[in-house]
């Protein structure tokens, strides 16, 4: 009895632990989902703010907002393309590693541009704009290169797969249309070989009785018997008139 109670207690404890683990995982997943949603909303709001600043604020502040918006747009698009492609193509892991290194420079430049948005000294800001624009163009150019290379690779694989699929479909379509060959008229039978002149008409050998009397050959004359040879030991025949 005590053993049964111990087993039930152990099972209850396992159920409690499993339920607690599932609850923790569910809470963690929900928290990550909320954080992701909040981060996306924050990025969307910040992008709209930068777009509004680049259009509404003239001068160096507006140009800084334009640089920051171009940098964030390029980096985010490249990140999404690489993360989506690495699930199907393992060779993109190296490209993703290079992008992570590039992202470090991009985040550093984005932070610097964000601080310069509120810079009151427009003259100093205008002097630093060429160097900031050059850094932004270098980073965005590298990010765009990685993104388009990944897309071209995915497009090439899709084209190769489409070519192979088209070839298989052509073979299958030809196999399905094999019945069209049987609809054609069958070839005529070959002509029988010409019969020989001697076998064109069947003839039967004539018997002597079937010939008419006029056509029967005349009986041959009785030939005289041949003279028998004489031998020395034979007696000479006696004449009949020896009286």
CNS distance restraints for C-alpha pairs under 8 A (distance, minus, plus):
assign (resid   1 and name CA) (resid   5 and name CA) 6.41 0.50 0.50
assign (resid   2 and name CA) (resid   6 and name CA) 6.13 0.50 0.50
assign (resid   3 and name CA) (resid   7 and name CA) 6.21 0.50 0.50
assign (resid   4 and name CA) (resid   8 and name CA) 6.26 0.50 0.50
assign (resid   5 and name CA) (resid   9 and name CA) 6.07 0.50 0.50
assign (resid   6 and name CA) (resid  10 and name CA) 6.11 0.50 0.50
assign (resid   7 and name CA) (resid  11 and name CA) 6.20 0.50 0.50
assign (resid   8 and name CA) (resid  12 and name CA) 6.10 0.50 0.50
assign (resid   9 and name CA) (resid  13 and name CA) 6.15 0.50 0.50
assign (resid  10 and name CA) (resid  14 and name CA) 6.20 0.50 0.50
assign (resid  11 and name CA) (resid  15 and name CA) 6.19 0.50 0.50
assign (resid  12 and name CA) (resid  16 and name CA) 6.19 0.50 0.50
assign (resid  13 and name CA) (resid  17 and name CA) 6.18 0.50 0.50
assign (resid  14 and name CA) (resid  18 and name CA) 6.03 0.50 0.50
assign (resid  15 and name CA) (resid  19 and name CA) 5.96 0.50 0.50
assign (resid  16 and name CA) (resid  20 and name CA) 6.09 0.50 0.50
assign (resid  17 and name CA) (resid  21 and name CA) 6.14 0.50 0.50
assign (resid  18 and name CA) (resid  22 and name CA) 6.12 0.50 0.50
assign (resid  19 and name CA) (resid  23 and name CA) 6.06 0.50 0.50
assign (resid  20 and name CA) (resid  24 and name CA) 6.13 0.50 0.50
assign (resid  21 and name CA) (resid  25 and name CA) 6.16 0.50 0.50
assign (resid  22 and name CA) (resid  26 and name CA) 6.04 0.50 0.50
assign (resid  23 and name CA) (resid  27 and name CA) 6.06 0.50 0.50
assign (resid  24 and name CA) (resid  28 and name CA) 6.03 0.50 0.50
assign (resid  25 and name CA) (resid  29 and name CA) 6.05 0.50 0.50
assign (resid  26 and name CA) (resid  30 and name CA) 6.05 0.50 0.50
assign (resid  27 and name CA) (resid  31 and name CA) 5.99 0.50 0.50
assign (resid  28 and name CA) (resid  32 and name CA) 6.10 0.50 0.50
assign (resid  29 and name CA) (resid  33 and name CA) 6.09 0.50 0.50
assign (resid  30 and name CA) (resid  34 and name CA) 6.13 0.50 0.50
assign (resid  31 and name CA) (resid  35 and name CA) 6.05 0.50 0.50
assign (resid  32 and name CA) (resid  36 and name CA) 5.99 0.50 0.50
assign (resid  33 and name CA) (resid  37 and name CA) 6.11 0.50 0.50
assign (resid  34 and name CA) (resid  38 and name CA) 6.05 0.50 0.50
assign (resid  35 and name CA) (resid  39 and name CA) 5.99 0.50 0.50
assign (resid  36 and name CA) (resid  40 and name CA) 6.10 0.50 0.50
assign (resid  37 and name CA) (resid  41 and name CA) 6.11 0.50 0.50
assign (resid  38 and name CA) (resid  42 and name CA) 6.03 0.50 0.50
assign (resid  39 and name CA) (resid  43 and name CA) 6.11 0.50 0.50
assign (resid  40 and name CA) (resid  44 and name CA) 6.07 0.50 0.50
assign (resid  41 and name CA) (resid  45 and name CA) 6.15 0.50 0.50
assign (resid  42 and name CA) (resid  46 and name CA) 6.08 0.50 0.50
assign (resid  43 and name CA) (resid  47 and name CA) 6.01 0.50 0.50
assign (resid  44 and name CA) (resid  48 and name CA) 6.26 0.50 0.50
assign (resid  45 and name CA) (resid  49 and name CA) 6.18 0.50 0.50
assign (resid  46 and name CA) (resid  50 and name CA) 6.15 0.50 0.50
assign (resid  47 and name CA) (resid  51 and name CA) 6.13 0.50 0.50
assign (resid  47 and name CA) (resid  69 and name CA) 6.57 0.50 0.50
assign (resid  48 and name CA) (resid  52 and name CA) 6.12 0.50 0.50
assign (resid  49 and name CA) (resid  53 and name CA) 6.16 0.50 0.50
assign (resid  50 and name CA) (resid  54 and name CA) 6.07 0.50 0.50
assign (resid  50 and name CA) (resid  65 and name CA) 5.41 0.50 0.50
assign (resid  50 and name CA) (resid  66 and name CA) 7.12 0.50 0.50
assign (resid  50 and name CA) (resid  68 and name CA) 7.63 0.50 0.50
assign (resid  50 and name CA) (resid  69 and name CA) 6.16 0.50 0.50
assign (resid  51 and name CA) (resid  55 and name CA) 6.39 0.50 0.50
assign (resid  51 and name CA) (resid  65 and name CA) 7.26 0.50 0.50
assign (resid  51 and name CA) (resid  66 and name CA) 7.17 0.50 0.50
assign (resid  51 and name CA) (resid  69 and name CA) 6.94 0.50 0.50
assign (resid  52 and name CA) (resid  56 and name CA) 5.87 0.50 0.50
assign (resid  53 and name CA) (resid  57 and name CA) 5.30 0.50 0.50
assign (resid  53 and name CA) (resid  61 and name CA) 7.88 0.50 0.50
assign (resid  53 and name CA) (resid  62 and name CA) 5.78 0.50 0.50
assign (resid  53 and name CA) (resid  65 and name CA) 6.23 0.50 0.50
assign (resid  54 and name CA) (resid  58 and name CA) 7.49 0.50 0.50
assign (resid  54 and name CA) (resid  61 and name CA) 7.74 0.50 0.50
assign (resid  54 and name CA) (resid  62 and name CA) 4.30 0.50 0.50
assign (resid  54 and name CA) (resid  63 and name CA) 6.35 0.50 0.50
assign (resid  54 and name CA) (resid  64 and name CA) 7.77 0.50 0.50
assign (resid  54 and name CA) (resid  65 and name CA) 5.21 0.50 0.50
assign (resid  54 and name CA) (resid  66 and name CA) 5.26 0.50 0.50
assign (resid  55 and name CA) (resid  62 and name CA) 6.91 0.50 0.50
assign (resid  56 and name CA) (resid  62 and name CA) 7.30 0.50 0.50
assign (resid  57 and name CA) (resid  61 and name CA) 6.48 0.50 0.50
assign (resid  57 and name CA) (resid  62 and name CA) 4.78 0.50 0.50
assign (resid  58 and name CA) (resid  62 and name CA) 5.20 0.50 0.50
assign (resid  58 and name CA) (resid  63 and name CA) 7.62 0.50 0.50
assign (resid  59 and name CA) (resid  63 and name CA) 6.55 0.50 0.50
assign (resid  60 and name CA) (resid  64 and name CA) 6.10 0.50 0.50
assign (resid  60 and name CA) (resid 122 and name CA) 6.46 0.50 0.50
assign (resid  60 and name CA) (resid 125 and name CA) 6.37 0.50 0.50
assign (resid  60 and name CA) (resid 126 and name CA) 5.71 0.50 0.50
assign (resid  60 and name CA) (resid 129 and name CA) 7.46 0.50 0.50
assign (resid  61 and name CA) (resid  65 and name CA) 6.30 0.50 0.50
assign (resid  61 and name CA) (resid 116 and name CA) 7.71 0.50 0.50
assign (resid  61 and name CA) (resid 117 and name CA) 5.56 0.50 0.50
assign (resid  61 and name CA) (resid 118 and name CA) 7.70 0.50 0.50
assign (resid  61 and name CA) (resid 122 and name CA) 7.90 0.50 0.50
assign (resid  62 and name CA) (resid  66 and name CA) 6.30 0.50 0.50
assign (resid  63 and name CA) (resid  67 and name CA) 6.25 0.50 0.50
assign (resid  64 and name CA) (resid  68 and name CA) 6.21 0.50 0.50
assign (resid  64 and name CA) (resid 113 and name CA) 6.34 0.50 0.50
assign (resid  64 and name CA) (resid 116 and name CA) 7.39 0.50 0.50
assign (resid  64 and name CA) (resid 117 and name CA) 6.48 0.50 0.50
assign (resid  64 and name CA) (resid 129 and name CA) 7.58 0.50 0.50
assign (resid  65 and name CA) (resid  69 and name CA) 6.08 0.50 0.50
assign (resid  65 and name CA) (resid 113 and name CA) 7.74 0.50 0.50
assign (resid  65 and name CA) (resid 117 and name CA) 7.02 0.50 0.50
assign (resid  66 and name CA) (resid  70 and name CA) 6.16 0.50 0.50
assign (resid  67 and name CA) (resid  71 and name CA) 6.14 0.50 0.50
assign (resid  67 and name CA) (resid 113 and name CA) 7.93 0.50 0.50
assign (resid  67 and name CA) (resid 133 and name CA) 6.75 0.50 0.50
assign (resid  67 and name CA) (resid 136 and name CA) 6.72 0.50 0.50
assign (resid  68 and name CA) (resid  72 and name CA) 6.16 0.50 0.50
assign (resid  68 and name CA) (resid 110 and name CA) 6.12 0.50 0.50
assign (resid  68 and name CA) (resid 113 and name CA) 6.37 0.50 0.50
assign (resid  68 and name CA) (resid 114 and name CA) 7.61 0.50 0.50
assign (resid  69 and name CA) (resid  73 and name CA) 6.08 0.50 0.50
assign (resid  70 and name CA) (resid  74 and name CA) 6.16 0.50 0.50
assign (resid  70 and name CA) (resid 140 and name CA) 7.72 0.50 0.50
assign (resid  71 and name CA) (resid  75 and name CA) 6.17 0.50 0.50
assign (resid  71 and name CA) (resid 106 and name CA) 7.30 0.50 0.50
assign (resid  71 and name CA) (resid 110 and name CA) 7.46 0.50 0.50
assign (resid  71 and name CA) (resid 136 and name CA) 6.33 0.50 0.50
assign (resid  71 and name CA) (resid 139 and name CA) 7.62 0.50 0.50
assign (resid  71 and name CA) (resid 140 and name CA) 6.02 0.50 0.50
assign (resid  72 and name CA) (resid  76 and name CA) 6.00 0.50 0.50
assign (resid  72 and name CA) (resid 110 and name CA) 7.74 0.50 0.50
assign (resid  73 and name CA) (resid  77 and name CA) 6.16 0.50 0.50
assign (resid  74 and name CA) (resid  78 and name CA) 6.22 0.50 0.50
assign (resid  74 and name CA) (resid 140 and name CA) 5.83 0.50 0.50
assign (resid  74 and name CA) (resid 143 and name CA) 6.55 0.50 0.50
assign (resid  74 and name CA) (resid 144 and name CA) 6.63 0.50 0.50
assign (resid  75 and name CA) (resid  79 and name CA) 6.09 0.50 0.50
assign (resid  75 and name CA) (resid 103 and name CA) 7.33 0.50 0.50
assign (resid  75 and name CA) (resid 106 and name CA) 7.63 0.50 0.50
assign (resid  75 and name CA) (resid 140 and name CA) 6.97 0.50 0.50
assign (resid  75 and name CA) (resid 143 and name CA) 6.20 0.50 0.50
assign (resid  76 and name CA) (resid  80 and name CA) 6.21 0.50 0.50
assign (resid  77 and name CA) (resid  81 and name CA) 6.22 0.50 0.50
assign (resid  77 and name CA) (resid 147 and name CA) 7.61 0.50 0.50
assign (resid  78 and name CA) (resid  82 and name CA) 6.14 0.50 0.50
assign (resid  78 and name CA) (resid 143 and name CA) 6.02 0.50 0.50
assign (resid  78 and name CA) (resid 144 and name CA) 6.69 0.50 0.50
assign (resid  78 and name CA) (resid 146 and name CA) 7.02 0.50 0.50
assign (resid  78 and name CA) (resid 147 and name CA) 4.92 0.50 0.50
assign (resid  79 and name CA) (resid  83 and name CA) 6.10 0.50 0.50
assign (resid  79 and name CA) (resid  99 and name CA) 7.63 0.50 0.50
assign (resid  80 and name CA) (resid  84 and name CA) 6.03 0.50 0.50
assign (resid  81 and name CA) (resid  85 and name CA) 6.08 0.50 0.50
assign (resid  81 and name CA) (resid 147 and name CA) 6.27 0.50 0.50
assign (resid  81 and name CA) (resid 150 and name CA) 7.35 0.50 0.50
assign (resid  81 and name CA) (resid 151 and name CA) 7.55 0.50 0.50
assign (resid  82 and name CA) (resid  86 and name CA) 5.96 0.50 0.50
assign (resid  82 and name CA) (resid  92 and name CA) 6.98 0.50 0.50
assign (resid  82 and name CA) (resid  95 and name CA) 7.66 0.50 0.50
assign (resid  82 and name CA) (resid  96 and name CA) 6.24 0.50 0.50
assign (resid  82 and name CA) (resid 147 and name CA) 6.92 0.50 0.50
assign (resid  82 and name CA) (resid 150 and name CA) 6.88 0.50 0.50
assign (resid  83 and name CA) (resid  87 and name CA) 7.06 0.50 0.50
assign (resid  83 and name CA) (resid  96 and name CA) 7.61 0.50 0.50
assign (resid  84 and name CA) (resid  88 and name CA) 7.80 0.50 0.50
assign (resid  85 and name CA) (resid  89 and name CA) 5.97 0.50 0.50
assign (resid  85 and name CA) (resid  92 and name CA) 7.04 0.50 0.50
assign (resid  85 and name CA) (resid 150 and name CA) 7.23 0.50 0.50
assign (resid  85 and name CA) (resid 154 and name CA) 7.54 0.50 0.50
assign (resid  86 and name CA) (resid  90 and name CA) 5.52 0.50 0.50
assign (resid  86 and name CA) (resid  91 and name CA) 7.31 0.50 0.50
assign (resid  86 and name CA) (resid  92 and name CA) 5.24 0.50 0.50
assign (resid  86 and name CA) (resid  93 and name CA) 6.26 0.50 0.50
assign (resid  91 and name CA) (resid  95 and name CA) 7.72 0.50 0.50
assign (resid  92 and name CA) (resid  96 and name CA) 6.07 0.50 0.50
assign (resid  92 and name CA) (resid 150 and name CA) 7.47 0.50 0.50
assign (resid  93 and name CA) (resid  97 and name CA) 6.22 0.50 0.50
assign (resid  94 and name CA) (resid  98 and name CA) 6.39 0.50 0.50
assign (resid  95 and name CA) (resid  99 and name CA) 6.19 0.50 0.50
assign (resid  95 and name CA) (resid 146 and name CA) 7.08 0.50 0.50
assign (resid  96 and name CA) (resid 100 and name CA) 6.28 0.50 0.50
assign (resid  97 and name CA) (resid 101 and name CA) 6.59 0.50 0.50
assign (resid  98 and name CA) (resid 102 and name CA) 6.28 0.50 0.50
assign (resid  99 and name CA) (resid 103 and name CA) 5.92 0.50 0.50
assign (resid  99 and name CA) (resid 143 and name CA) 7.21 0.50 0.50
assign (resid  99 and name CA) (resid 146 and name CA) 7.80 0.50 0.50
assign (resid 100 and name CA) (resid 104 and name CA) 6.56 0.50 0.50
assign (resid 101 and name CA) (resid 105 and name CA) 7.14 0.50 0.50
assign (resid 102 and name CA) (resid 106 and name CA) 6.29 0.50 0.50
assign (resid 102 and name CA) (resid 139 and name CA) 7.14 0.50 0.50
assign (resid 102 and name CA) (resid 143 and name CA) 7.71 0.50 0.50
assign (resid 103 and name CA) (resid 107 and name CA) 5.96 0.50 0.50
assign (resid 104 and name CA) (resid 108 and name CA) 6.27 0.50 0.50
assign (resid 105 and name CA) (resid 109 and name CA) 6.18 0.50 0.50
assign (resid 105 and name CA) (resid 139 and name CA) 7.66 0.50 0.50
assign (resid 106 and name CA) (resid 110 and name CA) 6.03 0.50 0.50
assign (resid 106 and name CA) (resid 139 and name CA) 6.67 0.50 0.50
assign (resid 107 and name CA) (resid 111 and name CA) 6.12 0.50 0.50
assign (resid 108 and name CA) (resid 112 and name CA) 6.34 0.50 0.50
assign (resid 109 and name CA) (resid 113 and name CA) 6.13 0.50 0.50
assign (resid 109 and name CA) (resid 135 and name CA) 7.90 0.50 0.50
assign (resid 109 and name CA) (resid 136 and name CA) 7.57 0.50 0.50
assign (resid 110 and name CA) (resid 114 and name CA) 6.08 0.50 0.50
assign (resid 111 and name CA) (resid 115 and name CA) 6.34 0.50 0.50
assign (resid 112 and name CA) (resid 116 and name CA) 6.35 0.50 0.50
assign (resid 113 and name CA) (resid 117 and name CA) 6.36 0.50 0.50
assign (resid 114 and name CA) (resid 118 and name CA) 7.72 0.50 0.50
assign (resid 115 and name CA) (resid 119 and name CA) 7.14 0.50 0.50
assign (resid 116 and name CA) (resid 125 and name CA) 7.39 0.50 0.50
assign (resid 119 and name CA) (resid 125 and name CA) 7.22 0.50 0.50
assign (resid 121 and name CA) (resid 125 and name CA) 6.32 0.50 0.50
assign (resid 122 and name CA) (resid 126 and name CA) 5.94 0.50 0.50
assign (resid 123 and name CA) (resid 127 and name CA) 6.35 0.50 0.50
assign (resid 124 and name CA) (resid 128 and name CA) 6.42 0.50 0.50
assign (resid 125 and name CA) (resid 129 and name CA) 6.19 0.50 0.50
assign (resid 126 and name CA) (resid 130 and name CA) 7.90 0.50 0.50
assign (resid 128 and name CA) (resid 132 and name CA) 6.33 0.50 0.50
assign (resid 129 and name CA) (resid 133 and name CA) 5.94 0.50 0.50
assign (resid 130 and name CA) (resid 134 and name CA) 6.17 0.50 0.50
assign (resid 131 and name CA) (resid 135 and name CA) 6.30 0.50 0.50
assign (resid 132 and name CA) (resid 136 and name CA) 6.15 0.50 0.50
assign (resid 133 and name CA) (resid 137 and name CA) 6.10 0.50 0.50
assign (resid 134 and name CA) (resid 138 and name CA) 6.22 0.50 0.50
assign (resid 135 and name CA) (resid 139 and name CA) 6.27 0.50 0.50
assign (resid 136 and name CA) (resid 140 and name CA) 6.03 0.50 0.50
assign (resid 137 and name CA) (resid 141 and name CA) 5.77 0.50 0.50
assign (resid 138 and name CA) (resid 142 and name CA) 6.25 0.50 0.50
assign (resid 139 and name CA) (resid 143 and name CA) 6.20 0.50 0.50
assign (resid 140 and name CA) (resid 144 and name CA) 5.95 0.50 0.50
assign (resid 141 and name CA) (resid 145 and name CA) 6.09 0.50 0.50
assign (resid 142 and name CA) (resid 146 and name CA) 6.38 0.50 0.50
assign (resid 143 and name CA) (resid 147 and name CA) 6.21 0.50 0.50
assign (resid 144 and name CA) (resid 148 and name CA) 6.05 0.50 0.50
assign (resid 145 and name CA) (resid 149 and name CA) 6.01 0.50 0.50
assign (resid 146 and name CA) (resid 150 and name CA) 6.19 0.50 0.50
assign (resid 147 and name CA) (resid 151 and name CA) 6.27 0.50 0.50
assign (resid 148 and name CA) (resid 152 and name CA) 5.94 0.50 0.50
assign (resid 149 and name CA) (resid 153 and name CA) 6.11 0.50 0.50
assign (resid 150 and name CA) (resid 154 and name CA) 6.22 0.50 0.50
assign (resid 151 and name CA) (resid 155 and name CA) 6.05 0.50 0.50
assign (resid 152 and name CA) (resid 156 and name CA) 6.04 0.50 0.50
assign (resid 153 and name CA) (resid 157 and name CA) 6.29 0.50 0.50
assign (resid 154 and name CA) (resid 158 and name CA) 6.18 0.50 0.50
assign (resid 155 and name CA) (resid 159 and name CA) 6.09 0.50 0.50
assign (resid 156 and name CA) (resid 160 and name CA) 6.19 0.50 0.50
assign (resid 157 and name CA) (resid 161 and name CA) 6.12 0.50 0.50
assign (resid 158 and name CA) (resid 162 and name CA) 6.06 0.50 0.50
assign (resid 159 and name CA) (resid 163 and name CA) 6.18 0.50 0.50
assign (resid 160 and name CA) (resid 164 and name CA) 6.30 0.50 0.50
assign (resid 161 and name CA) (resid 165 and name CA) 6.05 0.50 0.50
assign (resid 162 and name CA) (resid 166 and name CA) 5.99 0.50 0.50
assign (resid 163 and name CA) (resid 167 and name CA) 6.27 0.50 0.50
assign (resid 164 and name CA) (resid 168 and name CA) 6.32 0.50 0.50
assign (resid 165 and name CA) (resid 169 and name CA) 6.13 0.50 0.50
assign (resid 166 and name CA) (resid 170 and name CA) 6.18 0.50 0.50
assign (resid 167 and name CA) (resid 171 and name CA) 6.36 0.50 0.50
assign (resid 168 and name CA) (resid 172 and name CA) 6.17 0.50 0.50
assign (resid 169 and name CA) (resid 173 and name CA) 5.95 0.50 0.50
assign (resid 170 and name CA) (resid 174 and name CA) 6.16 0.50 0.50
assign (resid 171 and name CA) (resid 175 and name CA) 6.28 0.50 0.50
assign (resid 172 and name CA) (resid 176 and name CA) 6.17 0.50 0.50
assign (resid 173 and name CA) (resid 177 and name CA) 6.29 0.50 0.50
assign (resid 174 and name CA) (resid 178 and name CA) 6.61 0.50 0.50
assign (resid 177 and name CA) (resid 181 and name CA) 7.99 0.50 0.50
assign (resid 178 and name CA) (resid 182 and name CA) 7.56 0.50 0.50
assign (resid 179 and name CA) (resid 183 and name CA) 6.92 0.50 0.50
assign (resid 180 and name CA) (resid 184 and name CA) 7.44 0.50 0.50
assign (resid 195 and name CA) (resid 199 and name CA) 6.37 0.50 0.50
assign (resid 195 and name CA) (resid 200 and name CA) 5.71 0.50 0.50
assign (resid 196 and name CA) (resid 200 and name CA) 5.86 0.50 0.50
assign (resid 197 and name CA) (resid 201 and name CA) 7.95 0.50 0.50
assign (resid 206 and name CA) (resid 210 and name CA) 6.30 0.50 0.50
assign (resid 206 and name CA) (resid 211 and name CA) 7.37 0.50 0.50
assign (resid 207 and name CA) (resid 211 and name CA) 7.09 0.50 0.50
assign (resid 208 and name CA) (resid 216 and name CA) 7.66 0.50 0.50
assign (resid 211 and name CA) (resid 215 and name CA) 6.26 0.50 0.50
assign (resid 211 and name CA) (resid 216 and name CA) 6.49 0.50 0.50
assign (resid 212 and name CA) (resid 216 and name CA) 6.49 0.50 0.50
assign (resid 230 and name CA) (resid 234 and name CA) 7.16 0.50 0.50
